[in-house]
Amino acid sequence: MAVQFYDVKNRKKVDVPESDIKKTKYERKTSTGVQVRYALRAKYQGMSLTKFVGKDTWDKMNVPME
């Protein structure tokens, strides 16, 4: 299954195979607690691409964690 990312440099959407994707979590401390953002990261033609997703999508992805 391929996931669609947006390539900022070439200004177009690209499909990246699931084998090239890893998932990661970004956590930051705020005044009210900790904010967690879920993302998928991919390598495409030598560039790193990031796509922020919801927790449900992040949990469903069967890819390794970064």
PyMOL Python script that loads the backbone (N, CA, C, O; Angstrom):
from pymol import cmd

cmd.read_pdbstr("""\
ATOM      1  N   MET A   1       0.838  -1.183   0.000  1.00  0.00           N
ATOM      2  CA  MET A   1       0.000   0.000   0.000  1.00  0.00           C
ATOM      3  C   MET A   1       0.882   1.245   0.000  1.00  0.00           C
ATOM      4  O   MET A   1       1.807   1.349   0.805  1.00  0.00           O
ATOM      5  N   ALA A   2       0.612   2.153  -0.862  1.00  0.00           N
ATOM      6  CA  ALA A   2       1.382   3.386  -0.946  1.00  0.00           C
ATOM      7  C   ALA A   2       0.663   4.497  -0.181  1.00  0.00           C
ATOM      8  O   ALA A   2      -0.566   4.533  -0.115  1.00  0.00           O
ATOM      9  N   VAL A   3       1.450   5.390   0.386  1.00  0.00           N
ATOM     10  CA  VAL A   3       0.920   6.535   1.115  1.00  0.00           C
ATOM     11  C   VAL A   3       1.292   7.793   0.344  1.00  0.00           C
ATOM     12  O   VAL A   3       2.408   7.913  -0.161  1.00  0.00           O
ATOM     13  N   GLN A   4       0.355   8.725   0.256  1.00  0.00           N
ATOM     14  CA  GLN A   4       0.588   9.948  -0.503  1.00  0.00           C
ATOM     15  C   GLN A   4       1.198  11.024   0.391  1.00  0.00           C
ATOM     16  O   GLN A   4       0.662  11.347   1.451  1.00  0.00           O
ATOM     17  N   PHE A   5       2.322  11.568  -0.055  1.00  0.00           N
ATOM     18  CA  PHE A   5       3.011  12.666   0.619  1.00  0.00           C
ATOM     19  C   PHE A   5       3.041  13.843  -0.338  1.00  0.00           C
ATOM     20  O   PHE A   5       2.854  13.676  -1.543  1.00  0.00           O
ATOM     21  N   TYR A   6       3.277  15.043   0.201  1.00  0.00           N
ATOM     22  CA  TYR A   6       3.435  16.222  -0.634  1.00  0.00           C
ATOM     23  C   TYR A   6       4.910  16.580  -0.690  1.00  0.00           C
ATOM     24  O   TYR A   6       5.532  16.829   0.342  1.00  0.00           O
ATOM     25  N   ASP A   7       5.469  16.607  -1.887  1.00  0.00           N
ATOM     26  CA  ASP A   7       6.866  16.972  -2.116  1.00  0.00           C
ATOM     27  C   ASP A   7       6.938  18.485  -2.284  1.00  0.00           C
ATOM     28  O   ASP A   7       6.547  19.021  -3.321  1.00  0.00           O
ATOM     29  N   VAL A   8       7.439  19.169  -1.261  1.00  0.00           N
ATOM     30  CA  VAL A   8       7.464  20.630  -1.254  1.00  0.00           C
ATOM     31  C   VAL A   8       8.405  21.175  -2.330  1.00  0.00           C
ATOM     32  O   VAL A   8       8.098  22.171  -2.985  1.00  0.00           O
ATOM     33  N   LYS A   9       9.536  20.525  -2.505  1.00  0.00           N
ATOM     34  CA  LYS A   9      10.525  21.016  -3.467  1.00  0.00           C
ATOM     35  C   LYS A   9       9.987  20.989  -4.895  1.00  0.00           C
ATOM     36  O   LYS A   9      10.164  21.947  -5.646  1.00  0.00           O
ATOM     37  N   ASN A  10       9.330  19.891  -5.267  1.00  0.00           N
ATOM     38  CA  ASN A  10       8.810  19.757  -6.633  1.00  0.00           C
ATOM     39  C   ASN A  10       7.347  20.172  -6.757  1.00  0.00           C
ATOM     40  O   ASN A  10       6.783  20.148  -7.851  1.00  0.00           O
ATOM     41  N   ARG A  11       6.734  20.552  -5.644  1.00  0.00           N
ATOM     42  CA  ARG A  11       5.353  21.030  -5.605  1.00  0.00           C
ATOM     43  C   ARG A  11       4.370  20.046  -6.236  1.00  0.00           C
ATOM     44  O   ARG A  11       3.580  20.407  -7.109  1.00  0.00           O
ATOM     45  N   LYS A  12       4.434  18.812  -5.780  1.00  0.00           N
ATOM     46  CA  LYS A  12       3.487  17.822  -6.276  1.00  0.00           C
ATOM     47  C   LYS A  12       3.314  16.706  -5.248  1.00  0.00           C
ATOM     48  O   LYS A  12       4.152  16.521  -4.365  1.00  0.00           O
ATOM     49  N   LYS A  13       2.228  15.978  -5.377  1.00  0.00           N
ATOM     50  CA  LYS A  13       1.973  14.841  -4.501  1.00  0.00           C
ATOM     51  C   LYS A  13       2.670  13.619  -5.077  1.00  0.00           C
ATOM     52  O   LYS A  13       2.687  13.411  -6.291  1.00  0.00           O
ATOM     53  N   VAL A  14       3.247  12.812  -4.189  1.00  0.00           N
ATOM     54  CA  VAL A  14       3.941  11.605  -4.610  1.00  0.00           C
ATOM     55  C   VAL A  14       3.453  10.433  -3.771  1.00  0.00           C
ATOM     56  O   VAL A  14       3.092  10.601  -2.606  1.00  0.00           O
ATOM     57  N   ASP A  15       3.444   9.249  -4.366  1.00  0.00           N
ATOM     58  CA  ASP A  15       3.097   8.031  -3.656  1.00  0.00           C
ATOM     59  C   ASP A  15       4.374   7.329  -3.235  1.00  0.00           C
ATOM     60  O   ASP A  15       5.256   7.080  -4.057  1.00  0.00           O
ATOM     61  N   VAL A  16       4.472   7.010  -1.945  1.00  0.00           N
ATOM     62  CA  VAL A  16       5.654   6.369  -1.392  1.00  0.00           C
ATOM     63  C   VAL A  16       5.234   4.985  -0.897  1.00  0.00           C
ATOM     64  O   VAL A  16       4.260   4.869  -0.152  1.00  0.00           O
ATOM     65  N   PRO A  17       5.957   3.933  -1.301  1.00  0.00           N
ATOM     66  CA  PRO A  17       5.595   2.592  -0.817  1.00  0.00           C
ATOM     67  C   PRO A  17       5.793   2.470   0.690  1.00  0.00           C
ATOM     68  O   PRO A  17       6.654   3.125   1.278  1.00  0.00           O
ATOM     69  N   GLU A  18       4.986   1.627   1.291  1.00  0.00           N
ATOM     70  CA  GLU A  18       5.003   1.455   2.738  1.00  0.00           C
ATOM     71  C   GLU A  18       6.360   0.972   3.251  1.00  0.00           C
ATOM     72  O   GLU A  18       6.702   1.211   4.410  1.00  0.00           O
ATOM     73  N   SER A  19       7.121   0.309   2.416  1.00  0.00           N
ATOM     74  CA  SER A  19       8.435  -0.192   2.834  1.00  0.00           C
ATOM     75  C   SER A  19       9.437   0.930   3.086  1.00  0.00           C
ATOM     76  O   SER A  19      10.438   0.709   3.768  1.00  0.00           O
ATOM     77  N   ASP A  20       9.196   2.123   2.555  1.00  0.00           N
ATOM     78  CA  ASP A  20      10.094   3.270   2.734  1.00  0.00           C
ATOM     79  C   ASP A  20       9.615   4.237   3.807  1.00  0.00           C
ATOM     80  O   ASP A  20      10.165   5.331   3.940  1.00  0.00           O
ATOM     81  N   ILE A  21       8.601   3.853   4.573  1.00  0.00           N
ATOM     82  CA  ILE A  21       7.991   4.749   5.554  1.00  0.00           C
ATOM     83  C   ILE A  21       8.293   4.279   6.973  1.00  0.00           C
ATOM     84  O   ILE A  21       8.322   3.082   7.260  1.00  0.00           O
ATOM     85  N   LYS A  22       8.516   5.249   7.847  1.00  0.00           N
ATOM     86  CA  LYS A  22       8.661   4.988   9.278  1.00  0.00           C
ATOM     87  C   LYS A  22       7.739   5.948  10.008  1.00  0.00           C
ATOM     88  O   LYS A  22       7.437   7.030   9.506  1.00  0.00           O
ATOM     89  N   LYS A  23       7.292   5.552  11.191  1.00  0.00           N
ATOM     90  CA  LYS A  23       6.437   6.450  11.952  1.00  0.00           C
ATOM     91  C   LYS A  23       7.201   7.001  13.140  1.00  0.00           C
ATOM     92  O   LYS A  23       8.097   6.355  13.683  1.00  0.00           O
ATOM     93  N   THR A  24       6.827   8.206  13.530  1.00  0.00           N
ATOM     94  CA  THR A  24       7.500   8.876  14.637  1.00  0.00           C
ATOM     95  C   THR A  24       6.504   9.722  15.418  1.00  0.00           C
ATOM     96  O   THR A  24       5.416  10.038  14.937  1.00  0.00           O
ATOM     97  N   LYS A  25       6.901  10.081  16.633  1.00  0.00           N
ATOM     98  CA  LYS A  25       6.076  10.900  17.518  1.00  0.00           C
ATOM     99  C   LYS A  25       6.884  12.126  17.906  1.00  0.00           C
ATOM    100  O   LYS A  25       8.056  12.013  18.266  1.00  0.00           O
ATOM    101  N   TYR A  26       6.270  13.282  17.836  1.00  0.00           N
ATOM    102  CA  TYR A  26       6.904  14.520  18.291  1.00  0.00           C
ATOM    103  C   TYR A  26       6.189  14.962  19.563  1.00  0.00           C
ATOM    104  O   TYR A  26       4.974  15.159  19.558  1.00  0.00           O
ATOM    105  N   GLU A  27       6.933  15.118  20.643  1.00  0.00           N
ATOM    106  CA  GLU A  27       6.351  15.562  21.903  1.00  0.00           C
ATOM    107  C   GLU A  27       6.997  16.870  22.308  1.00  0.00           C
ATOM    108  O   GLU A  27       8.210  17.044  22.191  1.00  0.00           O
ATOM    109  N   ARG A  28       6.164  17.796  22.789  1.00  0.00           N
ATOM    110  CA  ARG A  28       6.713  19.045  23.293  1.00  0.00           C
ATOM    111  C   ARG A  28       5.931  19.456  24.524  1.00  0.00           C
ATOM    112  O   ARG A  28       4.731  19.209  24.647  1.00  0.00           O
ATOM    113  N   LYS A  29       6.648  20.083  25.415  1.00  0.00           N
ATOM    114  CA  LYS A  29       6.056  20.515  26.676  1.00  0.00           C
ATOM    115  C   LYS A  29       5.429  21.890  26.496  1.00  0.00           C
ATOM    116  O   LYS A  29       6.064  22.810  25.981  1.00  0.00           O
ATOM    117  N   THR A  30       4.189  22.019  26.919  1.00  0.00           N
ATOM    118  CA  THR A  30       3.504  23.305  26.876  1.00  0.00           C
ATOM    119  C   THR A  30       3.136  23.704  28.299  1.00  0.00           C
ATOM    120  O   THR A  30       3.381  22.954  29.244  1.00  0.00           O
ATOM    121  N   SER A  31       2.561  24.857  28.444  1.00  0.00           N
ATOM    122  CA  SER A  31       2.201  25.319  29.789  1.00  0.00           C
ATOM    123  C   SER A  31       1.063  24.491  30.387  1.00  0.00           C
ATOM    124  O   SER A  31       0.899  24.455  31.607  1.00  0.00           O
ATOM    125  N   THR A  32       0.284  23.831  29.542  1.00  0.00           N
ATOM    126  CA  THR A  32      -0.840  23.032  30.038  1.00  0.00           C
ATOM    127  C   THR A  32      -0.554  21.535  30.059  1.00  0.00           C
ATOM    128  O   THR A  32      -1.416  20.757  30.469  1.00  0.00           O
ATOM    129  N   GLY A  33       0.612  21.118  29.634  1.00  0.00           N
ATOM    130  CA  GLY A  33       0.950  19.694  29.622  1.00  0.00           C
ATOM    131  C   GLY A  33       1.874  19.356  28.473  1.00  0.00           C
ATOM    132  O   GLY A  33       2.728  20.156  28.091  1.00  0.00           O
ATOM    133  N   VAL A  34       1.698  18.171  27.928  1.00  0.00           N
ATOM    134  CA  VAL A  34       2.545  17.701  26.831  1.00  0.00           C
ATOM    135  C   VAL A  34       1.695  17.547  25.581  1.00  0.00           C
ATOM    136  O   VAL A  34       0.632  16.927  25.616  1.00  0.00           O
ATOM    137  N   GLN A  35       2.165  18.109  24.481  1.00  0.00           N
ATOM    138  CA  GLN A  35       1.488  17.983  23.200  1.00  0.00           C
ATOM    139  C   GLN A  35       2.186  16.891  22.398  1.00  0.00           C
ATOM    140  O   GLN A  35       3.412  16.879  22.287  1.00  0.00           O
ATOM    141  N   VAL A  36       1.404  15.981  21.843  1.00  0.00           N
ATOM    142  CA  VAL A  36       1.956  14.890  21.043  1.00  0.00           C
ATOM    143  C   VAL A  36       1.418  15.014  19.629  1.00  0.00           C
ATOM    144  O   VAL A  36       0.210  15.132  19.421  1.00  0.00           O
ATOM    145  N   ARG A  37       2.330  14.985  18.649  1.00  0.00           N
ATOM    146  CA  ARG A  37       1.939  14.988  17.235  1.00  0.00           C
ATOM    147  C   ARG A  37       2.471  13.717  16.606  1.00  0.00           C
ATOM    148  O   ARG A  37       3.602  13.309  16.867  1.00  0.00           O
ATOM    149  N   TYR A  38       1.654  13.098  15.780  1.00  0.00           N
ATOM    150  CA  TYR A  38       1.997  11.835  15.143  1.00  0.00           C
ATOM    151  C   TYR A  38       2.313  12.094  13.675  1.00  0.00           C
ATOM    152  O   TYR A  38       1.612  12.846  12.998  1.00  0.00           O
ATOM    153  N   ALA A  39       3.390  11.455  13.188  1.00  0.00           N
ATOM    154  CA  ALA A  39       3.823  11.724  11.815  1.00  0.00           C
ATOM    155  C   ALA A  39       4.351  10.468  11.152  1.00  0.00           C
ATOM    156  O   ALA A  39       4.784   9.525  11.813  1.00  0.00           O
ATOM    157  N   LEU A  40       4.304  10.480   9.838  1.00  0.00           N
ATOM    158  CA  LEU A  40       4.931   9.458   9.010  1.00  0.00           C
ATOM    159  C   LEU A  40       6.079  10.128   8.281  1.00  0.00           C
ATOM    160  O   LEU A  40       5.933  11.231   7.753  1.00  0.00           O
ATOM    161  N   ARG A  41       7.222   9.456   8.254  1.00  0.00           N
ATOM    162  CA  ARG A  41       8.396  10.008   7.580  1.00  0.00           C
ATOM    163  C   ARG A  41       8.837   9.035   6.497  1.00  0.00           C
ATOM    164  O   ARG A  41       8.782   7.818   6.674  1.00  0.00           O
ATOM    165  N   ALA A  42       9.279   9.595   5.368  1.00  0.00           N
ATOM    166  CA  ALA A  42       9.671   8.759   4.245  1.00  0.00           C
ATOM    167  C   ALA A  42      10.882   9.343   3.546  1.00  0.00           C
ATOM    168  O   ALA A  42      11.139  10.545   3.607  1.00  0.00           O
ATOM    169  N   LYS A  43      11.618   8.474   2.884  1.00  0.00           N
ATOM    170  CA  LYS A  43      12.705   8.889   1.997  1.00  0.00           C
ATOM    171  C   LYS A  43      12.193   8.729   0.569  1.00  0.00           C
ATOM    172  O   LYS A  43      11.707   7.664   0.186  1.00  0.00           O
ATOM    173  N   TYR A  44      12.307   9.796  -0.209  1.00  0.00           N
ATOM    174  CA  TYR A  44      11.850   9.777  -1.595  1.00  0.00           C
ATOM    175  C   TYR A  44      12.870  10.514  -2.444  1.00  0.00           C
ATOM    176  O   TYR A  44      13.051  11.721  -2.286  1.00  0.00           O
ATOM    177  N   GLN A  45      13.523   9.817  -3.324  1.00  0.00           N
ATOM    178  CA  GLN A  45      14.545  10.382  -4.222  1.00  0.00           C
ATOM    179  C   GLN A  45      15.574  11.187  -3.447  1.00  0.00           C
ATOM    180  O   GLN A  45      15.959  12.277  -3.871  1.00  0.00           O
ATOM    181  N   GLY A  46      16.024  10.659  -2.310  1.00  0.00           N
ATOM    182  CA  GLY A  46      17.062  11.297  -1.515  1.00  0.00           C
ATOM    183  C   GLY A  46      16.578  12.391  -0.585  1.00  0.00           C
ATOM    184  O   GLY A  46      17.377  12.960   0.159  1.00  0.00           O
ATOM    185  N   MET A  47      15.283  12.704  -0.609  1.00  0.00           N
ATOM    186  CA  MET A  47      14.741  13.751   0.252  1.00  0.00           C
ATOM    187  C   MET A  47      13.902  13.123   1.352  1.00  0.00           C
ATOM    188  O   MET A  47      13.326  12.050   1.173  1.00  0.00           O
ATOM    189  N   SER A  48      13.839  13.800   2.491  1.00  0.00           N
ATOM    190  CA  SER A  48      12.990  13.356   3.586  1.00  0.00           C
ATOM    191  C   SER A  48      11.639  14.053   3.483  1.00  0.00           C
ATOM    192  O   SER A  48      11.572  15.272   3.326  1.00  0.00           O
ATOM    193  N   LEU A  49      10.578  13.282   3.570  1.00  0.00           N
ATOM    194  CA  LEU A  49       9.229  13.822   3.528  1.00  0.00           C
ATOM    195  C   LEU A  49       8.540  13.509   4.847  1.00  0.00           C
ATOM    196  O   LEU A  49       8.762  12.445   5.425  1.00  0.00           O
ATOM    197  N   THR A  50       7.714  14.416   5.324  1.00  0.00           N
ATOM    198  CA  THR A  50       6.979  14.232   6.568  1.00  0.00           C
ATOM    199  C   THR A  50       5.508  14.505   6.316  1.00  0.00           C
ATOM    200  O   THR A  50       5.142  15.452   5.620  1.00  0.00           O
ATOM    201  N   LYS A  51       4.673  13.655   6.898  1.00  0.00           N
ATOM    202  CA  LYS A  51       3.227  13.835   6.802  1.00  0.00           C
ATOM    203  C   LYS A  51       2.653  13.654   8.199  1.00  0.00           C
ATOM    204  O   LYS A  51       2.816  12.599   8.811  1.00  0.00           O
ATOM    205  N   PHE A  52       1.977  14.689   8.705  1.00  0.00           N
ATOM    206  CA  PHE A  52       1.347  14.596  10.013  1.00  0.00           C
ATOM    207  C   PHE A  52      -0.009  13.927   9.858  1.00  0.00           C
ATOM    208  O   PHE A  52      -0.784  14.262   8.962  1.00  0.00           O
ATOM    209  N   VAL A  53      -0.286  12.968  10.750  1.00  0.00           N
ATOM    210  CA  VAL A  53      -1.526  12.202  10.688  1.00  0.00           C
ATOM    211  C   VAL A  53      -2.151  12.139  12.076  1.00  0.00           C
ATOM    212  O   VAL A  53      -1.523  12.502  13.071  1.00  0.00           O
ATOM    213  N   GLY A  54      -3.372  11.681  12.127  1.00  0.00           N
ATOM    214  CA  GLY A  54      -4.055  11.496  13.397  1.00  0.00           C
ATOM    215  C   GLY A  54      -3.582  10.224  14.093  1.00  0.00           C
ATOM    216  O   GLY A  54      -2.943   9.375  13.471  1.00  0.00           O
ATOM    217  N   LYS A  55      -3.888  10.093  15.359  1.00  0.00           N
ATOM    218  CA  LYS A  55      -3.461   8.933  16.132  1.00  0.00           C
ATOM    219  C   LYS A  55      -4.047   7.645  15.570  1.00  0.00           C
ATOM    220  O   LYS A  55      -3.373   6.615  15.576  1.00  0.00           O
ATOM    221  N   ASP A  56      -5.280   7.677  15.088  1.00  0.00           N
ATOM    222  CA  ASP A  56      -5.910   6.480  14.533  1.00  0.00           C
ATOM    223  C   ASP A  56      -5.128   5.956  13.327  1.00  0.00           C
ATOM    224  O   ASP A  56      -4.839   4.763  13.241  1.00  0.00           O
ATOM    225  N   THR A  57      -4.793   6.841  12.411  1.00  0.00           N
ATOM    226  CA  THR A  57      -4.021   6.454  11.226  1.00  0.00           C
ATOM    227  C   THR A  57      -2.640   5.967  11.627  1.00  0.00           C
ATOM    228  O   THR A  57      -2.141   4.981  11.085  1.00  0.00           O
ATOM    229  N   TRP A  58      -2.021   6.660  12.578  1.00  0.00           N
ATOM    230  CA  TRP A  58      -0.680   6.307  13.052  1.00  0.00           C
ATOM    231  C   TRP A  58      -0.678   4.908  13.656  1.00  0.00           C
ATOM    232  O   TRP A  58       0.242   4.127  13.410  1.00  0.00           O
ATOM    233  N   ASP A  59      -1.697   4.588  14.440  1.00  0.00           N
ATOM    234  CA  ASP A  59      -1.795   3.277  15.060  1.00  0.00           C
ATOM    235  C   ASP A  59      -2.031   2.165  14.033  1.00  0.00           C
ATOM    236  O   ASP A  59      -1.539   1.051  14.207  1.00  0.00           O
ATOM    237  N   LYS A  60      -2.775   2.459  12.973  1.00  0.00           N
ATOM    238  CA  LYS A  60      -3.093   1.452  11.950  1.00  0.00           C
ATOM    239  C   LYS A  60      -1.889   1.100  11.078  1.00  0.00           C
ATOM    240  O   LYS A  60      -1.823   0.001  10.526  1.00  0.00           O
ATOM    241  N   MET A  61      -0.941   2.025  10.951  1.00  0.00           N
ATOM    242  CA  MET A  61       0.207   1.784  10.069  1.00  0.00           C
ATOM    243  C   MET A  61       1.114   0.711  10.681  1.00  0.00           C
ATOM    244  O   MET A  61       1.533   0.815  11.833  1.00  0.00           O
ATOM    245  N   ASN A  62       1.399  -0.302   9.897  1.00  0.00           N
ATOM    246  CA  ASN A  62       2.245  -1.402  10.343  1.00  0.00           C
ATOM    247  C   ASN A  62       3.660  -1.194   9.784  1.00  0.00           C
ATOM    248  O   ASN A  62       4.140  -1.972   8.959  1.00  0.00           O
ATOM    249  N   VAL A  63       4.307  -0.133  10.254  1.00  0.00           N
ATOM    250  CA  VAL A  63       5.658   0.209   9.817  1.00  0.00           C
ATOM    251  C   VAL A  63       6.525   0.415  11.059  1.00  0.00           C
ATOM    252  O   VAL A  63       5.993   0.670  12.140  1.00  0.00           O
ATOM    253  N   PRO A  64       7.847   0.311  10.926  1.00  0.00           N
ATOM    254  CA  PRO A  64       8.704   0.482  12.113  1.00  0.00           C
ATOM    255  C   PRO A  64       8.699   1.907  12.641  1.00  0.00           C
ATOM    256  O   PRO A  64       8.445   2.867  11.913  1.00  0.00           O
ATOM    257  N   MET A  65       8.986   2.008  13.918  1.00  0.00           N
ATOM    258  CA  MET A  65       9.057   3.317  14.577  1.00  0.00           C
ATOM    259  C   MET A  65      10.456   3.884  14.399  1.00  0.00           C
ATOM    260  O   MET A  65      11.433   3.135  14.422  1.00  0.00           O
ATOM    261  N   GLU A  66      10.565   5.168  14.226  1.00  0.00           N
ATOM    262  CA  GLU A  66      11.854   5.840  14.033  1.00  0.00           C
ATOM    263  C   GLU A  66      12.418   6.258  15.364  1.00  0.00           C
ATOM    264  O   GLU A  66      13.500   6.841  15.420  1.00  0.00           O
TER     265      GLU A  66
END
""", "prot")
cmd.dss("prot")
cmd.show_as("cartoon", "prot")
cmd.util.cbc("prot")
cmd.orient("prot")
